[in-house]
Amino acid sequence: MNNIKLNGPFELCEKEINSVIPAGIIGNYLLGYCQTPDDLFNVLYVGHANDLNSKLKEHLGNFSEFKYASVDSLLQAYMNDCMLYHMFTEESFIINERHPIAPFDSKWTCPFCGKNGQH
């Protein structure tokens, strides 16, 4: 986690997403909330996307805030997602229903549990 530099939190609304994340950016995101502006970010969902701007818009209305990190490749985003998923399933109550999913045509597996999310 130490090498993932997350930006935010930002309000999860179309205007804010468009102002901080250009279309086509690959990366990771956390969805959740802060009780107060000085409070810690409470993570409820973790994810990755090959287009963060579009993916975050799919979550509009379901969460109030987001944090994000841009990365250089979808592989890096998937590996970060696995790490965040395992970290937050142990430390908090995230609502992800399943393990992060690797692209169908890849043979990528989670370095923590060996799953790829496709089964």
MODELLER restraints for C-alpha pairs under 7 A, 6 or more apart:
rsr = mdl.restraints
at = mdl.atoms
rsr.add(forms.Gaussian(group=physical.xy_distance, feature=features.Distance(at['CA:4:A'], at['CA:69:A']), mean=6.87, stdev=0.5))
rsr.add(forms.Gaussian(group=physical.xy_distance, feature=features.Distance(at['CA:5:A'], at['CA:69:A']), mean=6.02, stdev=0.5))
rsr.add(forms.Gaussian(group=physical.xy_distance, feature=features.Distance(at['CA:6:A'], at['CA:67:A']), mean=5.91, stdev=0.5))
rsr.add(forms.Gaussian(group=physical.xy_distance, feature=features.Distance(at['CA:6:A'], at['CA:68:A']), mean=5.05, stdev=0.5))
rsr.add(forms.Gaussian(group=physical.xy_distance, feature=features.Distance(at['CA:6:A'], at['CA:69:A']), mean=4.74, stdev=0.5))
rsr.add(forms.Gaussian(group=physical.xy_distance, feature=features.Distance(at['CA:7:A'], at['CA:67:A']), mean=5.38, stdev=0.5))
rsr.add(forms.Gaussian(group=physical.xy_distance, feature=features.Distance(at['CA:7:A'], at['CA:68:A']), mean=5.25, stdev=0.5))
rsr.add(forms.Gaussian(group=physical.xy_distance, feature=features.Distance(at['CA:7:A'], at['CA:69:A']), mean=6.11, stdev=0.5))
rsr.add(forms.Gaussian(group=physical.xy_distance, feature=features.Distance(at['CA:8:A'], at['CA:66:A']), mean=6.71, stdev=0.5))
rsr.add(forms.Gaussian(group=physical.xy_distance, feature=features.Distance(at['CA:8:A'], at['CA:67:A']), mean=4.63, stdev=0.5))
rsr.add(forms.Gaussian(group=physical.xy_distance, feature=features.Distance(at['CA:8:A'], at['CA:68:A']), mean=6.79, stdev=0.5))
rsr.add(forms.Gaussian(group=physical.xy_distance, feature=features.Distance(at['CA:9:A'], at['CA:65:A']), mean=6.07, stdev=0.5))
rsr.add(forms.Gaussian(group=physical.xy_distance, feature=features.Distance(at['CA:9:A'], at['CA:66:A']), mean=5.30, stdev=0.5))
rsr.add(forms.Gaussian(group=physical.xy_distance, feature=features.Distance(at['CA:9:A'], at['CA:67:A']), mean=4.79, stdev=0.5))
rsr.add(forms.Gaussian(group=physical.xy_distance, feature=features.Distance(at['CA:10:A'], at['CA:16:A']), mean=6.90, stdev=0.5))
rsr.add(forms.Gaussian(group=physical.xy_distance, feature=features.Distance(at['CA:10:A'], at['CA:65:A']), mean=5.37, stdev=0.5))
rsr.add(forms.Gaussian(group=physical.xy_distance, feature=features.Distance(at['CA:10:A'], at['CA:66:A']), mean=5.39, stdev=0.5))
rsr.add(forms.Gaussian(group=physical.xy_distance, feature=features.Distance(at['CA:10:A'], at['CA:67:A']), mean=6.44, stdev=0.5))
rsr.add(forms.Gaussian(group=physical.xy_distance, feature=features.Distance(at['CA:11:A'], at['CA:64:A']), mean=5.99, stdev=0.5))
rsr.add(forms.Gaussian(group=physical.xy_distance, feature=features.Distance(at['CA:11:A'], at['CA:65:A']), mean=4.46, stdev=0.5))
rsr.add(forms.Gaussian(group=physical.xy_distance, feature=features.Distance(at['CA:11:A'], at['CA:66:A']), mean=6.48, stdev=0.5))
rsr.add(forms.Gaussian(group=physical.xy_distance, feature=features.Distance(at['CA:12:A'], at['CA:60:A']), mean=6.41, stdev=0.5))
rsr.add(forms.Gaussian(group=physical.xy_distance, feature=features.Distance(at['CA:12:A'], at['CA:63:A']), mean=6.79, stdev=0.5))
rsr.add(forms.Gaussian(group=physical.xy_distance, feature=features.Distance(at['CA:12:A'], at['CA:64:A']), mean=5.28, stdev=0.5))
rsr.add(forms.Gaussian(group=physical.xy_distance, feature=features.Distance(at['CA:12:A'], at['CA:65:A']), mean=4.62, stdev=0.5))
rsr.add(forms.Gaussian(group=physical.xy_distance, feature=features.Distance(at['CA:12:A'], at['CA:66:A']), mean=5.87, stdev=0.5))
rsr.add(forms.Gaussian(group=physical.xy_distance, feature=features.Distance(at['CA:13:A'], at['CA:60:A']), mean=6.31, stdev=0.5))
rsr.add(forms.Gaussian(group=physical.xy_distance, feature=features.Distance(at['CA:14:A'], at['CA:57:A']), mean=6.55, stdev=0.5))
rsr.add(forms.Gaussian(group=physical.xy_distance, feature=features.Distance(at['CA:17:A'], at['CA:53:A']), mean=6.25, stdev=0.5))
rsr.add(forms.Gaussian(group=physical.xy_distance, feature=features.Distance(at['CA:18:A'], at['CA:53:A']), mean=6.86, stdev=0.5))
rsr.add(forms.Gaussian(group=physical.xy_distance, feature=features.Distance(at['CA:21:A'], at['CA:53:A']), mean=5.77, stdev=0.5))
rsr.add(forms.Gaussian(group=physical.xy_distance, feature=features.Distance(at['CA:22:A'], at['CA:53:A']), mean=6.48, stdev=0.5))
rsr.add(forms.Gaussian(group=physical.xy_distance, feature=features.Distance(at['CA:23:A'], at['CA:51:A']), mean=6.33, stdev=0.5))
rsr.add(forms.Gaussian(group=physical.xy_distance, feature=features.Distance(at['CA:23:A'], at['CA:53:A']), mean=5.42, stdev=0.5))
rsr.add(forms.Gaussian(group=physical.xy_distance, feature=features.Distance(at['CA:24:A'], at['CA:50:A']), mean=6.78, stdev=0.5))
rsr.add(forms.Gaussian(group=physical.xy_distance, feature=features.Distance(at['CA:24:A'], at['CA:51:A']), mean=4.53, stdev=0.5))
rsr.add(forms.Gaussian(group=physical.xy_distance, feature=features.Distance(at['CA:24:A'], at['CA:52:A']), mean=6.94, stdev=0.5))
rsr.add(forms.Gaussian(group=physical.xy_distance, feature=features.Distance(at['CA:25:A'], at['CA:50:A']), mean=6.50, stdev=0.5))
rsr.add(forms.Gaussian(group=physical.xy_distance, feature=features.Distance(at['CA:25:A'], at['CA:51:A']), mean=5.10, stdev=0.5))
rsr.add(forms.Gaussian(group=physical.xy_distance, feature=features.Distance(at['CA:25:A'], at['CA:52:A']), mean=5.71, stdev=0.5))
rsr.add(forms.Gaussian(group=physical.xy_distance, feature=features.Distance(at['CA:25:A'], at['CA:70:A']), mean=6.48, stdev=0.5))
rsr.add(forms.Gaussian(group=physical.xy_distance, feature=features.Distance(at['CA:26:A'], at['CA:49:A']), mean=5.79, stdev=0.5))
rsr.add(forms.Gaussian(group=physical.xy_distance, feature=features.Distance(at['CA:26:A'], at['CA:50:A']), mean=4.29, stdev=0.5))
rsr.add(forms.Gaussian(group=physical.xy_distance, feature=features.Distance(at['CA:26:A'], at['CA:51:A']), mean=5.32, stdev=0.5))
rsr.add(forms.Gaussian(group=physical.xy_distance, feature=features.Distance(at['CA:26:A'], at['CA:52:A']), mean=5.97, stdev=0.5))
rsr.add(forms.Gaussian(group=physical.xy_distance, feature=features.Distance(at['CA:26:A'], at['CA:70:A']), mean=5.70, stdev=0.5))
rsr.add(forms.Gaussian(group=physical.xy_distance, feature=features.Distance(at['CA:26:A'], at['CA:71:A']), mean=5.74, stdev=0.5))
rsr.add(forms.Gaussian(group=physical.xy_distance, feature=features.Distance(at['CA:26:A'], at['CA:72:A']), mean=6.78, stdev=0.5))
rsr.add(forms.Gaussian(group=physical.xy_distance, feature=features.Distance(at['CA:26:A'], at['CA:73:A']), mean=6.59, stdev=0.5))
rsr.add(forms.Gaussian(group=physical.xy_distance, feature=features.Distance(at['CA:26:A'], at['CA:74:A']), mean=6.48, stdev=0.5))
rsr.add(forms.Gaussian(group=physical.xy_distance, feature=features.Distance(at['CA:27:A'], at['CA:48:A']), mean=5.64, stdev=0.5))
rsr.add(forms.Gaussian(group=physical.xy_distance, feature=features.Distance(at['CA:27:A'], at['CA:49:A']), mean=5.70, stdev=0.5))
rsr.add(forms.Gaussian(group=physical.xy_distance, feature=features.Distance(at['CA:27:A'], at['CA:50:A']), mean=6.57, stdev=0.5))
rsr.add(forms.Gaussian(group=physical.xy_distance, feature=features.Distance(at['CA:27:A'], at['CA:52:A']), mean=6.16, stdev=0.5))
rsr.add(forms.Gaussian(group=physical.xy_distance, feature=features.Distance(at['CA:27:A'], at['CA:69:A']), mean=5.51, stdev=0.5))
rsr.add(forms.Gaussian(group=physical.xy_distance, feature=features.Distance(at['CA:27:A'], at['CA:70:A']), mean=4.19, stdev=0.5))
rsr.add(forms.Gaussian(group=physical.xy_distance, feature=features.Distance(at['CA:27:A'], at['CA:71:A']), mean=4.98, stdev=0.5))
rsr.add(forms.Gaussian(group=physical.xy_distance, feature=features.Distance(at['CA:27:A'], at['CA:77:A']), mean=5.29, stdev=0.5))
rsr.add(forms.Gaussian(group=physical.xy_distance, feature=features.Distance(at['CA:28:A'], at['CA:47:A']), mean=5.72, stdev=0.5))
rsr.add(forms.Gaussian(group=physical.xy_distance, feature=features.Distance(at['CA:28:A'], at['CA:48:A']), mean=4.21, stdev=0.5))
rsr.add(forms.Gaussian(group=physical.xy_distance, feature=features.Distance(at['CA:28:A'], at['CA:49:A']), mean=6.49, stdev=0.5))
rsr.add(forms.Gaussian(group=physical.xy_distance, feature=features.Distance(at['CA:28:A'], at['CA:68:A']), mean=5.55, stdev=0.5))
rsr.add(forms.Gaussian(group=physical.xy_distance, feature=features.Distance(at['CA:28:A'], at['CA:69:A']), mean=5.31, stdev=0.5))
rsr.add(forms.Gaussian(group=physical.xy_distance, feature=features.Distance(at['CA:28:A'], at['CA:70:A']), mean=6.53, stdev=0.5))
rsr.add(forms.Gaussian(group=physical.xy_distance, feature=features.Distance(at['CA:28:A'], at['CA:77:A']), mean=5.80, stdev=0.5))
rsr.add(forms.Gaussian(group=physical.xy_distance, feature=features.Distance(at['CA:28:A'], at['CA:81:A']), mean=6.53, stdev=0.5))
rsr.add(forms.Gaussian(group=physical.xy_distance, feature=features.Distance(at['CA:29:A'], at['CA:46:A']), mean=5.90, stdev=0.5))
rsr.add(forms.Gaussian(group=physical.xy_distance, feature=features.Distance(at['CA:29:A'], at['CA:47:A']), mean=5.33, stdev=0.5))
rsr.add(forms.Gaussian(group=physical.xy_distance, feature=features.Distance(at['CA:29:A'], at['CA:48:A']), mean=6.04, stdev=0.5))
rsr.add(forms.Gaussian(group=physical.xy_distance, feature=features.Distance(at['CA:29:A'], at['CA:66:A']), mean=6.75, stdev=0.5))
rsr.add(forms.Gaussian(group=physical.xy_distance, feature=features.Distance(at['CA:29:A'], at['CA:67:A']), mean=5.56, stdev=0.5))
rsr.add(forms.Gaussian(group=physical.xy_distance, feature=features.Distance(at['CA:29:A'], at['CA:68:A']), mean=4.26, stdev=0.5))
rsr.add(forms.Gaussian(group=physical.xy_distance, feature=features.Distance(at['CA:29:A'], at['CA:69:A']), mean=6.52, stdev=0.5))
rsr.add(forms.Gaussian(group=physical.xy_distance, feature=features.Distance(at['CA:30:A'], at['CA:43:A']), mean=6.29, stdev=0.5))
rsr.add(forms.Gaussian(group=physical.xy_distance, feature=features.Distance(at['CA:30:A'], at['CA:45:A']), mean=5.73, stdev=0.5))
rsr.add(forms.Gaussian(group=physical.xy_distance, feature=features.Distance(at['CA:30:A'], at['CA:46:A']), mean=4.64, stdev=0.5))
rsr.add(forms.Gaussian(group=physical.xy_distance, feature=features.Distance(at['CA:30:A'], at['CA:47:A']), mean=6.50, stdev=0.5))
rsr.add(forms.Gaussian(group=physical.xy_distance, feature=features.Distance(at['CA:30:A'], at['CA:66:A']), mean=5.50, stdev=0.5))
rsr.add(forms.Gaussian(group=physical.xy_distance, feature=features.Distance(at['CA:30:A'], at['CA:67:A']), mean=5.17, stdev=0.5))
rsr.add(forms.Gaussian(group=physical.xy_distance, feature=features.Distance(at['CA:30:A'], at['CA:68:A']), mean=6.35, stdev=0.5))
rsr.add(forms.Gaussian(group=physical.xy_distance, feature=features.Distance(at['CA:31:A'], at['CA:43:A']), mean=5.87, stdev=0.5))
rsr.add(forms.Gaussian(group=physical.xy_distance, feature=features.Distance(at['CA:31:A'], at['CA:44:A']), mean=5.73, stdev=0.5))
rsr.add(forms.Gaussian(group=physical.xy_distance, feature=features.Distance(at['CA:31:A'], at['CA:45:A']), mean=5.03, stdev=0.5))
rsr.add(forms.Gaussian(group=physical.xy_distance, feature=features.Distance(at['CA:31:A'], at['CA:46:A']), mean=6.42, stdev=0.5))
rsr.add(forms.Gaussian(group=physical.xy_distance, feature=features.Distance(at['CA:31:A'], at['CA:63:A']), mean=6.32, stdev=0.5))
rsr.add(forms.Gaussian(group=physical.xy_distance, feature=features.Distance(at['CA:31:A'], at['CA:65:A']), mean=5.91, stdev=0.5))
rsr.add(forms.Gaussian(group=physical.xy_distance, feature=features.Distance(at['CA:31:A'], at['CA:66:A']), mean=4.53, stdev=0.5))
rsr.add(forms.Gaussian(group=physical.xy_distance, feature=features.Distance(at['CA:31:A'], at['CA:67:A']), mean=6.67, stdev=0.5))
rsr.add(forms.Gaussian(group=physical.xy_distance, feature=features.Distance(at['CA:32:A'], at['CA:41:A']), mean=6.79, stdev=0.5))
rsr.add(forms.Gaussian(group=physical.xy_distance, feature=features.Distance(at['CA:32:A'], at['CA:42:A']), mean=5.40, stdev=0.5))
rsr.add(forms.Gaussian(group=physical.xy_distance, feature=features.Distance(at['CA:32:A'], at['CA:43:A']), mean=4.63, stdev=0.5))
rsr.add(forms.Gaussian(group=physical.xy_distance, feature=features.Distance(at['CA:32:A'], at['CA:44:A']), mean=4.89, stdev=0.5))
rsr.add(forms.Gaussian(group=physical.xy_distance, feature=features.Distance(at['CA:32:A'], at['CA:45:A']), mean=6.73, stdev=0.5))
rsr.add(forms.Gaussian(group=physical.xy_distance, feature=features.Distance(at['CA:32:A'], at['CA:63:A']), mean=5.90, stdev=0.5))
rsr.add(forms.Gaussian(group=physical.xy_distance, feature=features.Distance(at['CA:32:A'], at['CA:64:A']), mean=6.34, stdev=0.5))
rsr.add(forms.Gaussian(group=physical.xy_distance, feature=features.Distance(at['CA:32:A'], at['CA:65:A']), mean=5.42, stdev=0.5))
rsr.add(forms.Gaussian(group=physical.xy_distance, feature=features.Distance(at['CA:32:A'], at['CA:66:A']), mean=6.16, stdev=0.5))
rsr.add(forms.Gaussian(group=physical.xy_distance, feature=features.Distance(at['CA:33:A'], at['CA:41:A']), mean=5.69, stdev=0.5))
rsr.add(forms.Gaussian(group=physical.xy_distance, feature=features.Distance(at['CA:33:A'], at['CA:42:A']), mean=5.32, stdev=0.5))
rsr.add(forms.Gaussian(group=physical.xy_distance, feature=features.Distance(at['CA:33:A'], at['CA:43:A']), mean=6.98, stdev=0.5))
rsr.add(forms.Gaussian(group=physical.xy_distance, feature=features.Distance(at['CA:33:A'], at['CA:64:A']), mean=5.82, stdev=0.5))
rsr.add(forms.Gaussian(group=physical.xy_distance, feature=features.Distance(at['CA:33:A'], at['CA:65:A']), mean=5.23, stdev=0.5))
rsr.add(forms.Gaussian(group=physical.xy_distance, feature=features.Distance(at['CA:34:A'], at['CA:40:A']), mean=6.05, stdev=0.5))
rsr.add(forms.Gaussian(group=physical.xy_distance, feature=features.Distance(at['CA:34:A'], at['CA:41:A']), mean=4.91, stdev=0.5))
rsr.add(forms.Gaussian(group=physical.xy_distance, feature=features.Distance(at['CA:34:A'], at['CA:42:A']), mean=6.01, stdev=0.5))
rsr.add(forms.Gaussian(group=physical.xy_distance, feature=features.Distance(at['CA:43:A'], at['CA:94:A']), mean=6.49, stdev=0.5))
rsr.add(forms.Gaussian(group=physical.xy_distance, feature=features.Distance(at['CA:44:A'], at['CA:93:A']), mean=6.45, stdev=0.5))
rsr.add(forms.Gaussian(group=physical.xy_distance, feature=features.Distance(at['CA:44:A'], at['CA:94:A']), mean=4.20, stdev=0.5))
rsr.add(forms.Gaussian(group=physical.xy_distance, feature=features.Distance(at['CA:44:A'], at['CA:95:A']), mean=5.85, stdev=0.5))
rsr.add(forms.Gaussian(group=physical.xy_distance, feature=features.Distance(at['CA:45:A'], at['CA:94:A']), mean=5.17, stdev=0.5))
rsr.add(forms.Gaussian(group=physical.xy_distance, feature=features.Distance(at['CA:45:A'], at['CA:95:A']), mean=5.74, stdev=0.5))
rsr.add(forms.Gaussian(group=physical.xy_distance, feature=features.Distance(at['CA:45:A'], at['CA:96:A']), mean=5.75, stdev=0.5))
rsr.add(forms.Gaussian(group=physical.xy_distance, feature=features.Distance(at['CA:46:A'], at['CA:81:A']), mean=6.77, stdev=0.5))
rsr.add(forms.Gaussian(group=physical.xy_distance, feature=features.Distance(at['CA:46:A'], at['CA:84:A']), mean=6.72, stdev=0.5))
rsr.add(forms.Gaussian(group=physical.xy_distance, feature=features.Distance(at['CA:46:A'], at['CA:85:A']), mean=6.21, stdev=0.5))
rsr.add(forms.Gaussian(group=physical.xy_distance, feature=features.Distance(at['CA:47:A'], at['CA:81:A']), mean=5.75, stdev=0.5))
rsr.add(forms.Gaussian(group=physical.xy_distance, feature=features.Distance(at['CA:48:A'], at['CA:77:A']), mean=5.70, stdev=0.5))
rsr.add(forms.Gaussian(group=physical.xy_distance, feature=features.Distance(at['CA:48:A'], at['CA:78:A']), mean=6.34, stdev=0.5))
rsr.add(forms.Gaussian(group=physical.xy_distance, feature=features.Distance(at['CA:48:A'], at['CA:81:A']), mean=5.91, stdev=0.5))
rsr.add(forms.Gaussian(group=physical.xy_distance, feature=features.Distance(at['CA:49:A'], at['CA:55:A']), mean=6.40, stdev=0.5))
rsr.add(forms.Gaussian(group=physical.xy_distance, feature=features.Distance(at['CA:50:A'], at['CA:74:A']), mean=6.18, stdev=0.5))
rsr.add(forms.Gaussian(group=physical.xy_distance, feature=features.Distance(at['CA:71:A'], at['CA:77:A']), mean=6.37, stdev=0.5))
rsr.add(forms.Gaussian(group=physical.xy_distance, feature=features.Distance(at['CA:78:A'], at['CA:102:A']), mean=6.59, stdev=0.5))
rsr.add(forms.Gaussian(group=physical.xy_distance, feature=features.Distance(at['CA:79:A'], at['CA:110:A']), mean=6.74, stdev=0.5))
rsr.add(forms.Gaussian(group=physical.xy_distance, feature=features.Distance(at['CA:81:A'], at['CA:100:A']), mean=6.51, stdev=0.5))
rsr.add(forms.Gaussian(group=physical.xy_distance, feature=features.Distance(at['CA:82:A'], at['CA:100:A']), mean=6.08, stdev=0.5))
rsr.add(forms.Gaussian(group=physical.xy_distance, feature=features.Distance(at['CA:82:A'], at['CA:110:A']), mean=6.03, stdev=0.5))
rsr.add(forms.Gaussian(group=physical.xy_distance, feature=features.Distance(at['CA:88:A'], at['CA:94:A']), mean=6.56, stdev=0.5))
rsr.add(forms.Gaussian(group=physical.xy_distance, feature=features.Distance(at['CA:99:A'], at['CA:117:A']), mean=5.18, stdev=0.5))
rsr.add(forms.Gaussian(group=physical.xy_distance, feature=features.Distance(at['CA:100:A'], at['CA:117:A']), mean=5.47, stdev=0.5))
rsr.add(forms.Gaussian(group=physical.xy_distance, feature=features.Distance(at['CA:101:A'], at['CA:116:A']), mean=5.66, stdev=0.5))
rsr.add(forms.Gaussian(group=physical.xy_distance, feature=features.Distance(at['CA:101:A'], at['CA:117:A']), mean=4.15, stdev=0.5))
rsr.add(forms.Gaussian(group=physical.xy_distance, feature=features.Distance(at['CA:101:A'], at['CA:118:A']), mean=5.84, stdev=0.5))
rsr.add(forms.Gaussian(group=physical.xy_distance, feature=features.Distance(at['CA:102:A'], at['CA:108:A']), mean=6.11, stdev=0.5))
rsr.add(forms.Gaussian(group=physical.xy_distance, feature=features.Distance(at['CA:102:A'], at['CA:116:A']), mean=5.37, stdev=0.5))
rsr.add(forms.Gaussian(group=physical.xy_distance, feature=features.Distance(at['CA:102:A'], at['CA:117:A']), mean=6.31, stdev=0.5))
rsr.add(forms.Gaussian(group=physical.xy_distance, feature=features.Distance(at['CA:102:A'], at['CA:118:A']), mean=6.98, stdev=0.5))
rsr.add(forms.Gaussian(group=physical.xy_distance, feature=features.Distance(at['CA:108:A'], at['CA:116:A']), mean=6.36, stdev=0.5))
rsr.add(forms.Gaussian(group=physical.xy_distance, feature=features.Distance(at['CA:109:A'], at['CA:115:A']), mean=5.32, stdev=0.5))
rsr.add(forms.Gaussian(group=physical.xy_distance, feature=features.Distance(at['CA:109:A'], at['CA:116:A']), mean=4.59, stdev=0.5))
rsr.add(forms.Gaussian(group=physical.xy_distance, feature=features.Distance(at['CA:110:A'], at['CA:116:A']), mean=5.93, stdev=0.5))
